Amino acid sequence: MDKFVPLNENKDFRRMYAKGKCYVSSSIISYVSKNRLNQIRIGITTSKKIGNSVQRNRARRLIKESFRFMTPHIKQGYDFVFVARAKTPFVKCQAVQRSMKKQLKEAGVLFEKSVY
């Protein structure tokens, strides 16, 4: 299963901020938590501190594309919330992918033999 389900409810975001494990880099912040649904759920947050709507949408697209690239290598049954930082709209997609890969590997949600 290579698809992921979006997190839309405010209560899910608040639960992730309160109980999820946090991983920080210069371009994104990741919150990871196990769920009981046996599916991957993802939420993306971009505040007005990022910039105007063009920059916020670019940050969301970068994060979503980076996560889509890694979805086949991620174990099922986890929730993710990614928070864009001020630097996110100005970096390349590969930089976001490297940061995300490092954070997800540290969280232990990547398969052991995933080489990409």
C-alpha positions as MATLAB code, in Angstrom:
seq = 'MDKFVPLNENKDFRRMYAKGKCYVSSSIISYVSKNRLNQIRIGITTSKKIGNSVQRNRARRLIKESFRFMTPHIKQGYDFVFVARAKTPFVKCQAVQRSMKKQLKEAGVLFEKSVY';
ca = [
       0.000    0.000    0.000;
       1.700    3.163   -1.196;
      -1.039    5.656   -0.382;
      -1.390    7.865    2.636;
      -4.431    9.460    4.238;
      -4.469   13.155    5.192;
      -4.887   14.311    8.776;
      -7.558   17.012    8.813;
      -8.929   17.119   12.346;
      -7.589   19.669   14.804;
      -7.710   17.070   17.596;
      -5.319   14.834   15.624;
      -2.825   17.674   15.208;
      -3.057   18.583   18.913;
      -2.543   14.927   19.880;
       0.546   14.740   17.664;
       2.020   17.926   19.122;
       1.392   16.709   22.670;
       2.282   13.004   22.434;
       4.212   12.553   19.194;
       7.973   12.201   19.108;
       9.588   15.339   17.645;
      12.559   15.485   15.246;
      14.003   18.849   14.193;
      16.170   19.933   11.260;
      16.839   23.246    9.593;
      14.157   22.762    6.934;
      11.362   20.742    8.602;
      10.086   19.523   11.950;
       8.587   16.020   12.103;
       6.202   14.576   14.658;
       5.801   10.790   14.584;
       3.304    8.674   16.487;
       1.977    5.137   16.157;
      -1.701    4.679   15.298;
      -3.980    1.655   15.454;
      -5.379    2.013   11.946;
      -2.675    0.123   10.023;
      -2.390    3.004    7.560;
      -0.123    5.988    7.048;
      -1.639    9.360    7.891;
       0.069   12.678    7.190;
      -0.547   16.289    8.153;
       1.375   19.348    6.981;
       1.467   22.677    8.801;
       2.685   25.941    7.302;
       2.145   29.121    9.280;
       2.160   32.690    8.058;
       5.686   33.016    9.435;
       6.796   31.075    6.335;
       5.759   33.869    3.994;
       2.969   34.651    1.589;
       0.616   32.056    0.113;
       2.972   31.232   -2.767;
       5.800   30.345   -0.375;
       3.493   28.389    1.961;
       2.123   26.356   -0.950;
       5.649   25.670   -2.230;
       6.662   24.455    1.225;
       3.619   22.132    1.323;
       4.387   20.788   -2.155;
       8.026   20.121   -1.241;
       7.066   18.247    1.918;
       4.323   16.262    0.198;
       6.568   15.260   -2.718;
       9.401   14.245   -0.388;
       7.021   12.109    1.651;
       5.452   10.577   -1.472;
       8.921    9.555   -2.617;
       9.542    7.749    0.694;
       6.093    6.217    1.230;
       7.011    2.737   -0.144;
       9.835    2.525    2.425;
       7.721    3.490    5.470;
       6.075    0.985    7.803;
       2.284    1.052    8.068;
       0.465    2.236   11.181;
       2.071    5.630   11.826;
       0.866    9.224   11.893;
       3.143   12.036   10.718;
       2.868   15.793   11.074;
       5.429   17.915    9.237;
       5.894   21.562   10.127;
       7.535   23.812    7.549;
      10.179   26.216    8.758;
      11.112   29.639    7.350;
      13.879   28.084    5.241;
      11.665   25.396    3.629;
      10.347   27.292    0.562;
      13.882   28.302   -0.437;
      15.604   24.892   -0.435;
      15.636   22.195   -3.102;
      13.448   19.110   -2.859;
      16.508   16.884   -2.346;
      17.449   18.817    0.801;
      13.985   18.262    2.251;
      14.183   14.565    1.300;
      17.549   14.184    3.039;
      16.243   15.845    6.202;
      13.064   13.777    6.153;
      14.948   10.521    5.523;
      17.311   11.231    8.420;
      14.416   12.047   10.761;
      12.332    9.021    9.761;
      15.340    6.715   10.066;
      15.972    8.121   13.550;
      12.299    7.513   14.394;
      12.609    3.886   13.286;
       9.723    3.919   10.819;
      11.723    3.009    7.691;
      12.128   -0.602    6.619;
      15.539   -2.060    7.423;
      16.517   -2.938    3.851;
      15.224    0.212    2.198;
      17.969    1.582   -0.016;
      17.083    4.519   -2.220;
];
